[in-house]
């Protein structure tokens, strides 16, 4: 059902999505959809959770498989994962991290980008020994919000992502975080 939802989102968007269309595409009875999901919002919420978990898994895998000279290379790798998923994961480009439907899909108390920033903050703390400081929260959230906006622009300009805008997002985030994190890291 989630795969069917993802395909339909990519084909025609959230507004035309319905539980009936999802059931038809998935080849299941409408009652089966309602057994697990009360409405299309609940299905897209679960799809968004799945996308975020896949994003985190891919980022974690890259962190395990590759050595980074510093957080700035890790930022590029994180953006590369986002861009790859945007290009290759059904439903991802339609929902990103759920903002197309609801800014609080991942957590009813926090906006989606705040949830993502929290996960990335954790990576910075564990992988690069940054000081656990409230300024880190603000810096990572601002970087996620700014990067998200520029990456969305990249994919609005070109379906496969405008390479110049993707590079601009990397430079923007690296430059901003470099200035912000100087006092939080022994080597920046």
Secondary structure, 3 states (H helix, E strand, C coil): CHHHHHHHHHHHCCCCCCHHHHHHHHCCCHHHHHHHCCCHHHHHHHHHHHHHHHHHHHHHHHHHHCCCCCHHHHHHHHHHHHHHHHHHCCCHHHHCCCCCCCCCCCECCECHHHHHHHHHHHHHHHHHCCCCCHHHHHHHHHHHHHHHHHHHHHHHHCCCCCHHHHHHHHHHHHHHHHHHHHHHCCCC
